[in-house]
Amino acid sequence: MWYTEFAFAAGAQLLTGVNASSALRRLRHVPQPQGLPGRGLPLLETAFLAGGPARVADTVVVRMQQEGRLIVSRSGQVTVTDRNARDAVEAVLITAAGSYGRAELSTLRRTVSRSEHVQRIGDGLAARGLMRRPELYRKAVNARKLLWFAQVAVVVLGVVSAFQWFGASVKEQGTEIAPFFPFLGLLLVGLFWLAATRPERSRITPAGVRQLELMRNGSRPWVPGDQALVGGAVVLGALALEGVVTLEDEELQAALTARPVLGSSSSSSSSSSGDSGSSATWCSSGDPGSSGDSGSSSGCGSSSSCGSSSSNSCGSSSSSSSCGSSSSSSCSSSSSSCGGGSSCGS
């Protein structure tokens, strides 16, 4: 009498449960496990891990300012005095400053944060298991929503079956068992499955948290060793780990905190104390296992994404490393995350 409804409910639960389990497994998968790098994580990777794409932008601005290669005015106007870029991220900033080398700080920070080169940093960290890819987090959340709908179907079909069974005559009921216990058992299994497939909300994995602890809790302040810094290595290390609140230059700190990069807060990065806009988006949208240029057209910075009114996703950019087109490019969207940021987080 109620076997058809039970079979339908069980099938829906099985399909959605397997899908949710697979999505969670993909979220937790580490394509390139390398172990923790200890206190040897590069400067910009540290900034991304601790504060998302916007922290990377802030770090590059402060680094160039300390080296006398750009000037930040009280009004937030940036003047680039040295157009020789030391890395790809600096090249993005210099290009964004235009031929006259002048632009608003908020514009430069937004452009740098959404650039494919900064997004690739997030993908690299995710591949090593230090962060969770935002697009895989979204898939895990959506898969779990389908499992919730399956539980609703179990309840509805169970109630319908119960009414039908009660409404049947004693002869029709015969020796058939009541549907209560089968449907109740199915519901309990589904609730257990929901609990088992709940993804962690933080964009930083436990390994990433341990990595930051290693760098923050050493006997000496962490100093980046991957850059030929003209002094100020300790300042940049503190900035990358803790944000602009560590800056002693109050005018520069005020300029960096005056305007958020995307105007939204994100869950993806770790604590970004004092960073306005430290949650600029990390919108990874590619296959974490892919490598090389995919030629994808969806990347960071298109009108439909990174920086759109939703501020939770990332758009497209050039082919090679567009948001998620390769294992190294990324742009984030989070439930508060673009970024690790909104940390487009977890």
C-alpha positions as CSV (number, residue, x, y, z in Angstrom):
1,M,0.0,0.0,0.0
2,W,2.7,2.5,1.0
3,Y,5.7,0.7,-0.6
4,T,5.7,2.9,-3.7
5,E,5.9,6.0,-1.6
6,F,8.6,4.5,0.6
7,A,10.7,3.4,-2.4
8,F,10.5,6.9,-3.9
9,A,11.5,8.6,-0.6
10,A,14.4,6.2,-0.1
11,G,15.6,6.7,-3.6
12,A,15.6,10.5,-3.3
13,Q,17.4,10.3,0.0
14,L,20.0,7.9,-1.3
15,L,20.8,10.0,-4.4
16,T,20.9,13.3,-2.5
17,G,22.9,11.8,0.4
18,V,25.5,10.3,-1.9
19,N,25.7,13.6,-3.8
20,A,26.2,15.5,-0.5
21,S,28.9,13.1,0.7
22,S,30.8,13.4,-2.7
23,A,30.6,17.2,-2.6
24,L,32.1,17.2,1.0
25,R,34.8,14.8,0.0
26,R,35.8,17.0,-3.0
27,L,35.8,20.1,-0.7
28,R,38.2,18.3,1.7
29,H,40.4,16.8,-1.0
30,V,44.0,18.1,-1.1
31,P,45.4,17.9,-4.6
32,Q,49.0,18.8,-3.8
33,P,49.7,17.8,-0.2
34,Q,53.1,19.2,0.9
35,G,52.9,19.5,4.6
36,L,53.2,22.8,6.5
37,P,56.0,25.1,5.3
38,G,56.6,26.2,8.9
39,R,57.7,29.8,9.0
40,G,58.9,29.7,5.4
41,L,55.6,30.8,3.8
42,P,56.2,33.6,1.3
43,L,55.0,37.1,2.1
44,L,52.0,37.4,-0.3
45,E,50.8,33.8,0.4
46,T,50.9,34.7,4.1
47,A,48.9,37.8,3.5
48,F,46.3,35.9,1.5
49,L,46.0,33.1,4.1
50,A,45.7,35.5,7.0
51,G,43.5,38.2,5.4
52,G,42.4,37.3,1.9
53,P,43.0,39.1,-1.5
54,A,42.6,42.6,0.1
55,R,45.4,41.9,2.5
56,V,47.6,41.0,-0.4
57,A,46.8,44.4,-2.1
58,D,47.5,46.2,1.2
59,T,50.8,44.4,1.6
60,V,52.0,45.3,-1.9
61,V,51.0,49.0,-1.5
62,V,52.8,49.2,1.8
63,R,55.9,47.4,0.5
64,M,56.2,49.8,-2.5
65,Q,55.5,52.8,-0.2
66,Q,58.3,51.7,2.2
67,E,60.7,51.3,-0.7
68,G,59.9,54.8,-2.0
69,R,58.3,53.5,-5.2
70,L,54.9,55.0,-4.6
71,I,53.4,57.7,-2.5
72,V,50.0,57.6,-0.8
73,S,48.6,61.1,0.0
74,R,46.3,61.9,2.9
75,S,43.4,62.1,0.5
76,G,44.0,58.5,-0.7
77,Q,45.6,59.4,-4.0
78,V,48.4,57.1,-5.1
79,T,51.3,58.2,-7.2
80,V,53.6,55.5,-8.6
81,T,57.2,56.8,-8.8
82,D,58.9,53.6,-10.0
83,R,57.2,51.7,-12.8
84,N,59.5,48.7,-12.6
85,A,57.5,45.9,-11.2
86,R,59.2,43.3,-9.1
87,D,56.5,40.7,-9.5
88,A,53.2,40.2,-11.3
89,V,51.1,41.7,-8.6
90,E,53.0,44.9,-8.6
91,A,52.7,44.9,-12.4
92,V,48.9,44.9,-12.0
93,L,49.0,47.8,-9.6
94,I,51.3,49.8,-11.8
95,T,49.2,49.2,-14.9
96,A,46.0,50.2,-13.0
97,A,47.7,53.5,-12.1
98,G,47.6,54.4,-15.7
99,S,50.1,56.2,-17.9
100,Y,50.3,59.1,-15.5
101,G,51.0,56.8,-12.5
102,R,48.1,58.2,-10.5
103,A,44.9,56.6,-9.2
104,E,42.7,56.4,-6.2
105,L,43.9,54.0,-3.5
106,S,40.5,52.3,-3.4
107,T,40.6,51.7,-7.1
108,L,44.1,50.2,-7.0
109,R,43.3,47.9,-4.1
110,R,40.1,46.7,-5.8
111,T,41.9,46.0,-9.1
112,V,44.8,44.2,-7.4
113,S,42.5,42.1,-5.2
114,R,40.5,40.9,-8.2
115,S,43.5,40.3,-10.4
116,E,44.1,36.8,-11.7
117,H,47.6,36.8,-10.1
118,V,46.3,37.4,-6.6
119,Q,43.5,34.9,-7.2
120,R,46.1,32.3,-8.2
121,I,47.7,32.7,-4.7
122,G,44.4,31.4,-3.2
123,D,44.3,28.5,-5.5
124,G,47.8,27.5,-4.7
125,L,47.0,27.6,-0.9
126,A,43.9,25.5,-1.5
127,A,45.8,23.0,-3.5
128,R,48.2,22.5,-0.6
129,G,45.3,22.1,1.8
130,L,45.6,25.4,3.7
131,M,42.4,26.9,2.4
132,R,39.1,25.6,1.1
133,R,38.1,26.5,-2.4
134,P,34.9,28.7,-2.3
135,E,33.3,27.1,-5.4
136,L,33.6,23.7,-3.8
137,Y,32.1,25.0,-0.5
138,R,29.1,26.4,-2.4
139,K,28.6,23.0,-4.1
140,A,28.8,21.2,-0.8
141,V,26.2,23.6,0.7
142,N,23.9,23.3,-2.3
143,A,24.2,19.5,-2.2
144,R,23.2,19.5,1.4
145,K,20.2,21.6,0.6
146,L,19.0,18.9,-1.8
147,L,19.4,16.4,1.0
148,W,17.2,18.6,3.2
149,F,14.5,18.6,0.5
150,A,14.7,14.8,0.5
151,Q,14.0,14.8,4.2
152,V,10.9,17.0,3.6
153,A,9.8,14.5,1.0
154,V,10.2,11.6,3.5
155,V,8.0,13.4,6.0
156,V,5.3,14.3,3.5
157,L,5.2,10.9,1.9
158,G,5.2,9.3,5.4
159,V,2.2,11.4,6.5
160,V,0.4,10.6,3.2
161,S,1.1,6.9,3.6
162,A,-0.1,6.9,7.2
163,F,-3.4,8.5,6.3
164,Q,-3.9,6.0,3.5
165,W,-3.1,3.1,5.8
166,F,-5.5,4.4,8.5
167,G,-8.2,5.0,5.9
168,A,-7.9,1.5,4.5
169,S,-10.2,-1.3,5.7
170,V,-9.0,-4.0,8.0
171,K,-9.1,-6.4,5.1
172,E,-7.0,-4.1,2.9
173,Q,-4.5,-3.6,5.7
174,G,-4.2,-7.4,6.2
175,T,-0.9,-8.3,7.7
176,E,0.8,-5.2,6.2
177,I,2.8,-3.3,8.8
178,A,2.1,0.3,9.5
179,P,4.3,2.8,7.6
180,F,5.4,4.7,10.8
181,F,8.5,2.9,11.6
182,P,9.9,2.5,8.1
183,F,9.5,6.2,7.4
184,L,10.7,7.2,10.8
185,G,13.8,5.0,10.3
186,L,14.4,6.6,6.9
187,L,14.1,10.1,8.4
188,L,16.6,9.3,11.2
189,V,19.1,8.0,8.6
190,G,18.6,11.2,6.6
191,L,19.2,13.4,9.7
192,F,22.3,11.5,10.5
193,W,23.5,12.0,6.9
194,L,22.8,15.7,7.2
195,A,25.0,15.9,10.3
196,A,27.8,13.9,8.7
197,T,27.9,16.1,5.5
198,R,27.9,19.5,7.1
199,P,30.9,21.5,5.7
200,E,33.1,23.6,7.9
201,R,32.3,27.2,7.7
202,S,35.8,28.6,7.9
203,R,37.7,29.1,4.6
204,I,40.9,28.3,6.3
205,T,41.5,24.6,7.0
206,P,42.8,23.2,10.3
207,A,46.2,22.9,8.5
208,G,46.0,26.6,7.6
209,V,45.2,27.6,11.1
210,R,48.2,25.6,12.4
211,Q,50.3,27.3,9.7
212,L,49.3,30.8,10.9
213,E,49.9,29.8,14.6
214,L,53.4,28.7,13.7
215,M,54.1,32.1,12.2
216,R,52.4,34.1,14.9
217,N,53.7,32.3,18.0
218,G,57.4,32.0,17.3
219,S,60.0,33.3,19.7
220,R,60.7,36.1,17.2
221,P,58.4,38.1,15.0
222,W,58.0,36.4,11.6
223,V,60.0,38.0,8.8
224,P,59.4,37.2,5.1
225,G,62.5,35.8,3.5
226,D,61.3,35.7,-0.1
227,Q,61.7,39.4,-1.0
228,A,64.8,41.6,-1.3
229,L,63.2,44.1,1.1
230,V,64.9,47.5,1.7
231,G,64.2,47.4,5.4
232,G,60.8,47.1,7.0
233,A,60.6,43.3,6.7
234,V,59.2,43.0,10.2
235,V,56.6,45.7,9.4
236,L,55.5,43.8,6.3
237,G,55.4,40.5,8.2
238,A,53.2,42.0,10.9
239,L,51.0,43.6,8.2
240,A,50.6,40.3,6.3
241,L,49.7,38.4,9.5
242,E,47.6,40.9,11.4
243,G,46.5,43.6,9.0
244,V,46.9,47.4,8.7
245,V,46.3,48.0,12.4
246,T,49.9,47.1,12.9
247,L,51.2,50.1,10.9
248,E,52.8,52.9,12.8
249,D,52.2,55.3,10.0
250,E,48.8,56.6,11.0
251,E,48.1,58.5,7.8
252,L,48.8,55.4,5.7
253,Q,46.7,53.3,8.1
254,A,43.8,55.7,7.8
255,A,44.1,55.7,4.0
256,L,44.0,51.9,3.8
257,T,41.1,51.6,6.2
258,A,39.0,54.5,4.8
259,R,37.4,52.5,2.0
260,P,36.6,48.8,1.8
261,V,37.7,47.0,-1.3
262,L,34.3,45.5,-2.0
263,G,32.2,46.9,0.8
264,S,31.4,43.4,2.1
265,S,32.7,41.3,4.9
266,S,33.8,37.8,4.4
267,S,34.2,34.6,6.2
268,S,36.9,33.2,4.1
269,S,39.9,34.7,5.6
270,S,41.1,34.5,9.0
271,S,40.9,37.3,11.4
272,S,41.5,40.6,9.7
273,S,41.5,42.9,12.6
274,G,41.3,46.4,11.5
275,D,41.3,45.7,7.8
276,S,38.5,47.6,6.2
277,G,37.8,45.5,3.1
278,S,40.1,42.8,4.1
279,S,37.4,40.5,2.8
280,A,37.9,41.3,-0.8
281,T,36.8,38.4,-2.8
282,W,38.4,35.2,-3.6
283,C,36.2,33.7,-6.2
284,S,37.8,30.4,-7.2
285,S,35.6,28.7,-9.7
286,G,37.8,26.2,-11.4
287,D,38.6,22.5,-11.1
288,P,41.0,22.2,-8.1
289,G,42.7,19.4,-9.9
290,S,43.3,21.1,-13.1
291,S,46.5,22.7,-14.1
292,G,47.7,25.0,-16.8
293,D,45.7,27.4,-18.9
294,S,42.2,26.4,-19.5
295,G,41.2,29.3,-21.6
296,S,38.2,29.8,-19.5
297,S,36.4,33.1,-19.9
298,S,35.2,33.3,-16.5
299,G,37.6,35.0,-14.2
300,C,37.9,37.9,-11.9
301,G,36.7,41.3,-12.5
302,S,33.9,40.9,-15.1
303,S,30.8,43.0,-14.6
304,S,28.8,40.1,-13.5
305,S,31.0,39.1,-10.7
306,C,33.9,40.2,-8.6
307,G,32.7,43.6,-7.6
308,S,29.2,43.2,-8.7
309,S,26.4,44.5,-6.5
310,S,26.3,41.1,-4.8
311,S,29.9,41.4,-3.9
312,N,29.9,37.7,-3.3
313,S,31.3,36.3,-6.4
314,C,33.9,36.9,-9.0
315,G,33.7,37.4,-12.7
316,S,35.9,36.8,-15.6
317,S,39.2,37.9,-16.8
318,S,41.8,36.9,-19.2
319,S,42.0,33.4,-20.4
320,S,44.8,31.8,-18.6
321,S,44.1,32.1,-15.1
322,S,40.6,33.4,-14.9
323,C,38.8,32.7,-11.7
324,G,39.3,29.2,-11.3
325,S,40.2,28.3,-14.8
326,S,43.3,26.7,-13.5
327,S,44.3,25.2,-10.3
328,S,45.9,28.4,-9.4
329,S,43.5,31.1,-10.2
330,S,40.6,32.1,-8.0
331,C,38.1,34.6,-7.2
332,S,35.9,34.0,-4.2
333,S,32.4,34.1,-3.2
334,S,31.2,33.2,0.1
335,S,28.3,33.3,2.1
336,S,30.4,36.0,3.2
337,S,33.1,35.2,1.5
338,C,34.2,36.4,-1.7
339,G,37.6,35.9,-0.4
340,G,38.4,34.8,1.6
341,G,36.7,37.3,2.1
342,S,33.8,37.6,1.7
343,S,36.3,35.9,1.2
344,C,34.5,34.7,-1.5
345,G,35.4,31.7,3.0
346,S,33.5,28.6,4.4
